[in-house]
């Protein structure tokens, strides 16, 4: 979030988890001095090829979509009233689009610096986002994401943020975006790198230190550990520090360690988790 003008995007599906995410986004928006944009996505009408009653089916789906659009417009208006705040500018809209492609279009058209989603352990937008197998297109959006469990947070006071550095994704701008956000939250930033046995490159403390120096990033501390359970090693380090937030990369592009279990960290952490 290199500019204060960058907005926070909150995809909403009118679940309690999405409402909590919106409220957390407003609290964060006040701290970062930026606006919050709520968007609800309605799936587009799907063309059923080779069906005897194609025209009739499309007409029915269009009628259903129009009704859903009217219904969701009312719900969105009620949500905005429920969370309305004089402290933060809130905008909202409904888009007919698939979730993954819709979010990517929002990132292109608007100056978005962070996505905020809520999870509840059920079929919500947030839970879909954290499942790599279910939503590979969605999870790869090039923007930091704050994942909130079904709680509200105030983001008051000073904080500790643990950032997991993975060199398959640390070259992305998202690391610097997260560090900027951490500074705005008056956070101390602690970095950890986990060497997995299958990684092609094993990093040392000095590799991490040189990377941070090259990108003008300051660390309260640096930790390098060896573990076959990457995400749990990160969480253990955060617990040792009594960290307020964890930032973890969502997937690895080129290392031998291909799996992503960021959802494990999210599910077992009460505070928001930043996924980049």
Residue pairs with C-beta under 8 A, 6 or more apart in sequence:
1 32
1 34
1 113
1 114
1 144
1 177
1 180
1 181
1 184
2 113
2 176
2 177
2 180
3 111
3 113
4 32
4 33
4 34
5 34
5 111
6 34
6 111
6 112
6 113
6 114
7 34
7 35
7 36
7 37
7 110
7 111
7 112
7 113
8 25
8 28
8 29
8 32
8 34
8 35
8 36
8 37
8 112
8 113
8 114
8 115
8 116
9 37
9 39
9 103
9 106
9 107
9 110
9 112
9 114
9 115
9 116
9 143
10 18
10 21
10 22
10 25
10 36
10 37
10 38
10 39
10 115
10 116
10 117
11 18
11 39
11 40
11 41
11 99
11 102
11 103
11 115
11 117
11 125
12 18
12 19
12 21
12 22
12 38
12 39
12 40
12 76
12 79
12 125
13 40
13 124
13 125
14 40
14 72
14 75
14 76
14 79
15 118
15 120
15 122
15 124
15 125
16 118
16 120
16 150
17 118
17 119
17 120
17 122
17 124
17 126
17 127
17 148
17 150
18 117
18 118
18 124
18 125
18 126
19 79
19 82
19 83
19 118
20 118
20 148
20 150
20 151
20 152
21 116
21 117
21 118
21 126
21 148
22 36
22 38
22 79
22 83
22 116
23 83
23 152
24 116
24 118
24 146
24 148
24 152
24 153
24 272
25 36
25 116
25 146
26 36
26 83
26 85
26 87
26 88
26 90
27 152
27 153
27 154
27 155
28 114
28 116
28 146
28 155
29 35
29 36
29 87
29 88
30 85
30 87
30 88
31 155
31 184
31 185
32 181
32 184
34 88
34 113
35 88
35 89
35 90
35 91
36 88
36 89
36 90
36 91
37 90
37 91
37 92
37 93
37 106
37 110
37 112
38 76
38 79
38 80
38 90
38 91
38 92
38 93
39 92
39 93
39 94
39 95
39 102
39 106
40 72
40 75
40 76
40 92
40 93
40 94
40 95
41 94
41 95
41 96
41 97
41 98
41 99
41 102
41 103
42 65
42 68
42 69
42 72
42 94
42 95
42 96
42 97
43 96
43 97
43 98
44 65
44 96
44 97
44 98
45 58
45 61
45 62
45 65
46 61
47 54
47 58
48 54
48 57
48 58
51 57
65 96
69 94
69 96
72 94
73 94
76 92
76 94
79 92
80 90
80 92
83 90
84 90
95 102
95 105
95 106
97 105
99 125
99 128
99 135
99 138
100 135
100 137
100 138
100 141
101 137
103 115
103 138
103 141
104 141
106 112
107 141
107 142
107 143
112 143
113 143
113 144
113 177
113 181
114 143
114 144
114 145
114 146
114 177
114 181
115 141
115 143
115 144
115 145
115 146
116 145
116 146
116 148
117 125
117 126
117 129
117 145
117 146
117 147
117 148
118 124
118 125
118 126
118 147
118 148
118 149
118 150
119 126
119 127
119 130
119 147
119 148
119 149
119 150
119 266
119 267
120 126
120 127
120 149
120 150
121 127
121 267
126 147
126 148
128 134
128 135
128 138
129 135
129 138
129 139
129 145
129 147
130 139
130 147
130 262
130 263
130 266
130 267
130 275
131 139
131 263
132 139
132 250
132 251
132 260
132 262
132 263
139 250
139 251
139 260
140 250
140 251
142 172
142 174
143 174
144 174
144 177
144 178
144 181
144 247
144 274
144 275
144 276
145 250
145 274
145 275
145 276
146 272
146 273
146 274
146 275
147 266
147 272
147 273
147 274
147 275
148 272
149 266
149 269
149 270
149 272
151 270
153 271
153 272
155 185
157 186
158 186
158 187
158 188
159 182
159 185
159 186
159 187
159 188
159 244
159 245
160 187
160 188
160 190
160 220
160 241
160 242
160 243
160 244
160 245
161 178
161 182
161 185
161 187
161 188
161 189
161 190
161 243
161 244
161 245
161 246
161 247
161 274
162 190
162 191
162 192
162 234
162 237
162 238
162 241
162 243
162 245
162 246
162 247
163 175
163 178
163 179
163 182
163 189
163 190
163 191
163 192
163 247
164 191
164 192
164 193
164 194
164 230
164 234
164 246
164 247
164 248
164 249
165 175
165 191
165 192
165 193
165 208
165 211
166 193
166 249
166 252
166 255
167 193
167 201
167 203
167 211
167 255
168 249
168 252
168 253
168 254
168 255
169 175
169 249
169 250
169 251
169 252
169 253
169 276
170 211
170 249
172 276
174 276
175 215
175 217
175 276
176 215
176 217
177 276
178 247
178 274
178 276
179 189
179 217
181 274
182 189
187 244
187 245
188 220
189 217
189 218
189 219
189 220
190 219
190 220
190 221
190 222
190 223
190 237
190 241
190 243
191 208
191 212
191 217
191 219
191 221
191 222
191 223
192 222
192 223
192 224
192 225
192 233
192 234
192 237
193 203
193 207
193 208
193 223
193 224
193 225
194 224
194 225
194 226
194 227
194 230
194 233
194 234
195 202
195 203
195 224
195 225
195 226
195 227
196 227
196 228
196 230
196 255
196 256
196 257
197 226
197 228
198 255
198 256
198 257
199 255
199 256
199 257
200 254
200 255
200 256
201 255
203 224
204 224
205 222
205 224
208 222
208 224
209 222
211 217
212 218
212 219
212 222
221 241
223 237
225 233
225 237
227 233
230 257
230 261
231 248
231 261
231 262
231 264
231 265
232 264
232 265
234 246
234 248
234 265
235 246
235 264
235 265
235 268
235 269
237 243
238 246
238 269
244 271
245 271
245 272
245 273
245 274
246 265
246 269
246 271
246 273
246 274
247 273
247 274
247 275
247 276
248 262
248 265
248 273
248 274
248 275
248 276
249 262
249 275
249 276
250 260
250 262
250 275
250 276
251 260
252 258
252 260
262 273
262 275
265 273
266 273
266 275
